[in-house]
């Protein structure tokens, strides 16, 4: 299988780009010129929001726009901030999720990415269990709906969102217990979780084998893969700093070899430069870096 590389469009609208975000067409032009195979779409305005593309015609035009740049679409990260799945009813979450899923189906997008939305607050045991039960039921329903639409449902765990310890991540996967509920593995988030224990409540949970051990723990459930380095710090004391390749602590050759059977089957690998001011330059350098990795590891 050819390993196709995409970049998340959110890199050009969040953080340093927030006051002057790039329009989607400009991002597509840059992505093509930088040598990527595709784009991973942020569903946060001004990029394509599912409510702005609410007809088959609009979605067809968007898909044609992306294709006109010679690019594919590796996934969609919808704006679900108003419906944190552990805090609202399943019906409330699904009413919004169905619209984002319809957008994926109409645009021919095969993967939808979600997170828990809620911050990693300290909760009482009763409240923790109540939220966990609700989240499990909601994401099981979402996984089924996505499966029926032919879309892979992937959860990206991060230090900035609830359930950020390795044992919590694995526990939720097992609790949802649906074959279409899979993990988006981002090594920078894995490093901050397994090595640093960033924003974990209570006792920190560190894995002796670091990112590689975390990847092997989750290997049976990995359905999508992001690539970015980590310097062991948080961006704005919230989520992982997305560090340029080679400037952080992650041994990508070791990591990728450890889960080679899994990532070799994935159609897309995404580059995530969220909140990184130097994405224009460093995003270009990422393509040959990853191409060289592929030659060495595969």
FENLIN-V734348 format. One record per pair of residues at least 12 apart in sequence whose ideal C-beta (glycine too) atoms are under 10 Angstrom apart, sorted by the first residue. I is the first residue (numbers start at 1). GAP is how many residues later the second one is. Records with the same first field share a line. If there is no record, write none. Layout:
# FENLIN-V734348
I->GAP / GAP
This chain:
# FENLIN-V734348
1->263 / 264 / 265 / 266 / 297
2->35 / 265 / 292
3->34 / 222 / 260 / 261 / 263 / 264 / 265 / 266 / 287 / 288 / 290 / 291 / 294 / 295
4->32 / 33 / 34 / 67 / 68 / 70 / 262 / 263 / 264 / 265 / 266
5->26 / 29 / 30 / 31 / 32 / 33 / 69 / 222 / 263 / 264 / 265 / 266 / 281 / 282 / 285 / 286 / 289
6->25 / 30 / 31 / 32 / 33 / 34 / 35 / 65 / 66 / 67 / 68 / 69 / 220 / 261 / 262 / 263 / 264 / 265 / 266
7->20 / 23 / 24 / 27 / 29 / 30 / 31 / 32 / 33 / 64 / 67 / 220 / 263 / 264 / 265 / 266 / 272 / 276 / 279 / 280
8->19 / 31 / 32 / 33 / 34 / 66 / 67 / 69 / 105 / 218 / 220 / 234 / 262 / 263 / 264 / 265 / 266 / 271 / 275
9->12 / 13 / 15 / 18 / 19 / 21 / 22 / 30 / 31 / 32 / 33 / 34 / 35 / 38 / 39 / 68
10->17 / 30 / 31 / 32 / 33 / 34 / 37 / 67 / 262 / 263 / 264 / 265
11->16 / 29 / 31 / 217 / 231 / 260 / 261 / 262 / 263 / 264 / 265 / 266 / 268 / 269 / 271 / 272
12->12 / 14 / 15 / 18 / 19 / 30 / 34 / 35 / 261 / 262 / 267 / 268 / 271
13->14 / 29 / 31 / 32 / 33 / 34 / 261
14->28 / 30 / 221 / 260 / 261 / 262
15->220 / 221 / 227 / 258 / 259 / 260 / 261 / 262 / 264
16->259 / 260 / 261 / 262 / 263
17->258 / 259 / 260 / 262
18->257
21->21 / 23 / 24 / 25 / 26
22->24 / 25 / 257 / 258
23->23 / 24
24->15 / 17 / 18 / 22 / 23 / 24 / 38 / 41 / 42
25->40 / 41 / 43 / 44
27->12 / 14 / 15 / 20 / 42
28->37 / 38 / 40 / 41 / 42 / 43
29->40
30->39 / 249 / 250 / 253 / 254
31->35 / 38 / 39 / 40 / 240 / 252 / 256
32->34 / 36 / 37 / 38 / 39
33->36 / 251
34->237 / 245 / 246 / 247 / 249 / 250 / 251 / 252 / 253
35->248 / 249 / 251 / 252 / 253 / 256
36->33 / 34 / 35 / 36 / 38 / 234 / 235 / 247 / 248 / 250 / 251 / 254
37->33 / 34 / 35 / 37 / 230 / 231 / 232 / 250
38->28 / 31 / 32 / 33 / 34 / 35 / 36 / 37 / 229 / 230 / 231 / 232
39->27 / 30 / 32 / 33 / 34 / 35 / 36 / 231
40->32 / 33 / 34 / 35 / 36 / 37 / 69 / 71 / 73 / 184 / 186 / 228 / 230 / 231 / 232
41->21 / 25 / 32 / 33 / 34 / 35 / 36 / 37 / 62 / 63 / 66 / 68 / 72
42->34 / 35 / 36 / 37 / 71 / 232
43->33 / 34 / 35 / 36 / 37 / 57 / 60 / 61 / 69 / 70
44->33 / 34 / 35 / 37
45->34
47->30 / 32
48->14 / 17 / 18 / 25 / 28 / 30 / 55 / 59
49->29 / 30 / 50 / 51 / 54
50->26 / 28 / 29 / 30 / 46 / 47 / 48 / 49 / 50 / 51 / 52 / 53 / 54 / 56 / 57
51->27 / 28 / 45 / 48 / 49 / 52
52->51
53->46 / 49 / 50 / 53 / 54
54->45 / 48 / 49 / 52
55->51
56->46 / 49 / 50 / 51
57->49
58->45 / 48 / 49
59->43 / 44 / 45 / 46 / 47 / 48 / 49 / 50
60->46 / 47 / 48
61->46
62->41 / 44 / 45
63->43 / 44 / 45 / 46
64->43
66->41 / 42 / 43
67->41
72->36 / 37 / 38 / 195 / 196
73->31 / 34 / 35 / 36 / 37 / 38 / 195
74->35 / 36 / 37 / 39 / 150 / 151 / 152 / 192 / 193 / 194 / 195 / 196 / 197
75->29 / 34 / 35 / 36 / 37 / 38 / 76 / 77 / 79 / 109 / 149 / 151 / 193 / 195
76->24 / 25 / 27 / 28 / 31 / 33 / 34 / 35 / 36 / 37 / 75
77->23 / 34 / 35 / 36 / 37 / 38 / 77 / 79 / 107 / 193
78->18 / 19 / 21 / 22 / 23 / 25 / 26 / 34 / 35 / 36
79->17 / 21
80->13 / 16 / 17 / 20 / 32 / 33 / 34 / 35 / 36 / 37 / 62
81->15 / 34 / 36
82->14 / 35
83->12 / 13 / 14 / 34 / 55
84->31 / 32 / 33 / 34 / 35 / 47 / 50 / 51 / 54 / 77 / 78
85->12 / 29 / 30 / 31 / 32 / 33 / 46 / 49 / 50 / 51 / 52 / 53 / 54 / 56 / 57 / 70 / 77
86->30 / 31 / 32 / 37 / 41 / 42 / 44 / 45 / 46 / 47 / 48 / 49 / 50 / 52 / 53 / 76 / 77
87->29 / 30 / 31 / 43 / 44 / 47 / 48 / 75
88->29 / 46 / 50
89->45 / 48 / 49
90->44 / 45 / 47 / 48 / 49 / 50 / 51 / 52
91->47 / 50
92->46
93->21 / 24 / 41 / 42 / 44 / 45 / 46 / 48 / 49
94->44 / 47 / 48 / 51
97->15 / 17 / 41 / 42 / 44 / 45 / 48 / 49 / 56
98->44 / 47 / 48 / 51
100->12 / 14 / 42 / 46 / 51
101->41 / 44 / 45 / 47 / 48 / 49 / 50 / 52
102->47
104->42 / 45 / 46 / 47 / 48
105->41 / 43 / 44 / 45 / 46
108->42 / 43
109->41 / 42 / 43
110->39 / 40 / 41 / 42 / 114 / 157 / 158
111->35 / 40 / 41 / 42 / 43 / 71 / 73 / 112 / 113 / 155 / 156 / 157 / 159
112->30 / 34 / 37 / 39 / 40 / 41 / 42 / 112
113->39 / 40 / 41 / 42 / 43 / 71 / 110 / 111 / 113 / 157
114->25 / 28 / 32 / 39 / 40 / 41 / 42 / 67 / 70
115->40 / 41 / 42 / 43 / 45 / 46 / 47 / 48 / 69 / 124
116->15 / 19 / 23 / 39 / 40 / 41 / 42 / 44 / 45 / 46 / 47 / 48 / 56
117->44 / 45
118->13 / 17 / 43 / 44 / 45
119->41 / 42 / 43 / 45 / 80 / 119
120->38 / 39 / 40 / 41 / 42 / 43 / 44 / 45 / 48 / 78 / 79 / 80 / 81
121->41 / 80
122->79 / 80
123->39 / 78
128->34 / 35 / 40 / 73
131->31 / 32
132->30 / 31 / 36 / 39 / 40 / 43
133->42
135->27 / 28 / 37 / 40 / 41
136->35 / 36 / 38 / 39 / 40 / 41 / 42 / 45
137->38 / 39
138->38
139->14 / 16 / 33 / 34 / 36 / 37 / 39 / 42
140->13 / 35 / 36 / 37 / 38 / 40 / 41
141->35 / 37
142->13 / 34 / 36 / 38 / 39
143->12 / 33 / 34 / 35 / 36 / 37 / 38 / 39
144->34 / 35 / 36 / 37
145->35
146->32 / 34 / 35
147->31 / 32 / 33 / 34
148->32
149->31
150->30
151->29
152->28 / 29 / 30 / 32 / 71 / 72 / 114 / 115
153->23 / 25 / 27 / 28 / 29 / 31 / 70 / 71
154->26 / 27 / 28 / 29 / 30 / 31 / 67 / 68 / 69 / 70 / 71
155->14 / 17 / 18 / 21 / 26 / 27 / 28 / 29 / 66 / 68 / 69
156->27 / 28 / 29 / 30 / 33 / 68 / 70 / 116
157->12 / 15 / 16 / 26 / 27 / 28 / 29 / 32 / 33 / 36 / 57 / 61
158->26 / 28 / 30 / 31 / 34 / 35 / 40 / 41 / 80 / 81 / 82
159->29 / 30 / 32 / 33 / 34 / 37 / 38 / 39 / 40 / 41 / 75 / 76 / 78 / 79 / 80 / 81
160->29 / 32 / 38 / 39 / 74 / 75 / 76 / 77 / 78 / 79 / 80
161->28 / 38 / 77 / 78
162->37 / 39
164->25 / 28 / 29 / 33 / 34 / 35 / 36 / 37 / 41 / 75
165->28 / 29 / 32 / 34 / 35 / 36 / 37 / 38 / 39 / 40 / 41 / 42
166->24 / 27 / 28 / 31 / 34 / 39 / 40 / 41 / 47 / 48 / 51 / 52
167->38 / 40 / 50
168->25 / 32 / 37
169->14 / 20 / 21 / 24 / 45 / 48 / 49 / 52
170->13 / 44 / 47 / 48 / 50 / 51
173->45 / 47 / 48
174->47
176->45
179->42 / 44
180->43
181->40 / 42
182->36 / 38 / 39 / 40 / 41 / 42
183->32 / 35 / 36 / 37 / 38 / 39 / 40 / 41 / 42
184->38 / 39 / 40 / 41 / 42 / 86 / 88
185->26 / 29 / 30 / 33 / 34 / 36 / 37 / 38 / 39 / 40 / 41 / 42 / 70 / 74 / 77 / 78 / 81
186->38 / 39 / 40 / 41 / 42 / 44 / 54 / 56 / 84 / 86 / 88
187->23 / 24 / 25 / 27 / 28 / 38 / 39 / 40 / 41 / 42 / 43 / 53 / 61 / 62 / 63 / 64 / 65 / 68 / 69 / 85
188->23 / 38 / 39 / 40 / 41 / 42 / 43 / 44 / 47 / 51 / 52 / 53 / 54 / 55 / 60 / 61 / 62 / 84 / 86
189->22 / 25 / 37 / 39 / 41 / 50 / 51 / 53 / 83
190->17 / 20 / 21 / 22 / 23 / 24 / 25 / 27 / 28 / 36 / 40 / 50 / 60 / 65
191->19 / 20 / 23 / 37 / 38 / 39 / 40 / 41 / 49 / 52 / 57 / 58 / 59 / 64
192->19 / 38 / 40 / 41 / 42 / 47 / 48 / 49
193->12 / 13 / 14 / 17 / 18 / 21 / 47
194->12 / 13 / 14 / 15 / 16 / 17 / 18 / 19 / 20 / 21 / 23
195->12 / 13 / 14 / 15 / 16 / 18 / 19 / 35 / 37 / 54 / 55
196->14 / 34 / 36 / 37 / 38 / 44 / 53
198->32 / 34 / 35 / 36 / 39 / 40 / 41 / 42
199->35 / 38 / 39 / 40 / 41
209->49
210->39 / 40 / 41 / 44 / 45
211->19 / 38 / 39 / 40 / 41 / 43 / 44 / 47
212->38 / 39 / 42 / 43 / 44 / 45 / 46 / 47
213->45
214->41 / 44
215->39 / 40 / 41 / 43 / 44 / 47 / 48
216->39 / 42 / 43 / 46
218->41 / 44
219->39 / 40 / 41 / 42 / 43 / 44
220->42
221->41
222->37 / 40 / 41 / 43 / 44
223->39 / 42 / 43
224->39 / 42 / 43 / 44 / 45 / 46
225->31 / 34 / 37 / 38 / 41 / 43 / 44 / 45
226->16 / 42 / 43 / 44 / 45 / 46 / 48
227->18 / 23 / 25 / 28 / 29 / 36 / 42 / 43 / 44 / 45 / 59 / 62 / 63 / 66
228->12 / 13 / 14 / 15 / 16 / 17 / 20 / 22 / 24 / 42 / 43 / 44 / 45 / 46 / 48 / 54 / 58
229->12 / 13 / 14 / 15 / 16 / 17 / 18 / 19 / 20 / 21 / 23 / 53 / 57 / 60
230->12 / 13 / 17 / 18 / 19 / 20
231->12 / 13 / 16 / 17 / 18 / 19
232->16 / 17 / 18
233->15
235->39 / 40 / 41
236->39
238->37
239->35 / 36
240->32 / 34 / 35
241->33 / 34 / 35
242->29 / 30 / 31 / 32 / 33 / 34 / 37 / 40
243->30 / 33 / 39
244->29 / 32 / 34 / 35 / 37 / 38 / 39 / 41 / 42 / 45
245->26 / 37 / 40 / 41 / 43 / 44 / 45 / 48
246->36 / 39 / 43
247->35
252->37 / 38 / 41 / 44 / 45
253->40 / 43 / 44
254->43
255->38 / 42
256->13 / 34 / 37 / 38 / 40 / 41 / 42
257->39 / 40 / 41
260->37 / 38
263->34 / 35
264->30 / 33 / 34
269->21 / 24 / 25
271->12 / 15 / 16 / 18 / 19
272->14
273->13
